């Protein structure tokens, strides 16, 4: 934990320029003001940052700017741009005392811009939109601090079980994100103009920020990206493809990413809006990205959102149930019991949306796996698999295919009754045995007889093996 704090806290800034400006990581100079020349009381209105020939993000001193309400309506767009230039300046937040006045100026100006946009004072000109998006980009597109696992080598953990990282620059980042969100959702924003600035490059850099460890930033990013997806139809295929690429990198290379939960939440909403019949592209996304997301170790962090997306596909197109179930079986955990419990919960949700025809296609491999879970020595796995019979739809599917299912799982049920150590598992197994007996007593008796014959045969083979070993031992002793 100490290493993590040290590494985040020591983000080095480059040396101060002769003009007393500080360049933090990111290359944008902050604004410093000679304290001796600062007036004791700020002039009325909001301050601004001025430069003789202003380069974007680089200014030299602070002067007063009027409030929007004190300026004639035709001049407000120009004032908006001048205030944006103030907000394009970055500061070093590793030291809370450094440039404290300038940070306050910027924060106040950001609040003014939000209030102006919220007031619905008219459509922003194209020049204003360009400056707005550029200001947003200067502020939010940055190198993220090293993640905790990069310092410790630890696996991705449940966010609720570890200390949450909060970005010290958030007081300035939050209003910038708010400005971007209001720009995107505004009914006055013309998508034909806006897409020139909210382009593929912008979206891609926005997606890179999902790896931020600050959950507040990821929540804003989730809302903004979802709104972009809804408003800019031209970007939809690109956004889906880019999210795919993030998943591929996570599954097959790193198994480390902070924003998988938020990306899956976006996709859950997107999948819900898929038109029918479903495109082949979407089915490939299910098979190549969503189902393999069951493979990484930290699945517990995002399983709830992943399961929702998977079930959405099955509810949209019931023919995908067989594909999904076989995909779950492919990635079924071998030694991780907690993952098995998650898989069983997801399996129940999928089966609840499965139709009889699709269920019949995967009965044998499915119930062979369930049989293994039924007699698991880990009581939570055994108990969760027995709970499947509490679902009326699953019981209905099982009843229709009892002649195939009971012979597969009968041995597991009998072993539970004879030797399972957990009393709750023993009781649940007895209830299921009775359920099968009521479904088809003749089939139950036949399976029981086959089980007894198999046990007798196994006992006979064991006795023959013992006799063979004894004869070998006797032969060895006779020659000694």
PyMOL commands that set and color helices and strands:
alter all, ss='L'
color gray80, all
select helices_A, chain A and resi 2-9+35-37+68-70+73-87+100-118+126-140+148-152+159-161+170-185+191-194+200-211+215-231+233-254+260-272+280-294+299-316+318-330+337-352+356-361+363-374+379-390+392-400+402-419+423-439+441-479
alter helices_A, ss='H'
color red, helices_A
select strands_A, chain A and resi 46-50+61-65
alter strands_A, ss='S'
color yellow, strands_A
deselect
rebuild
show_as cartoon
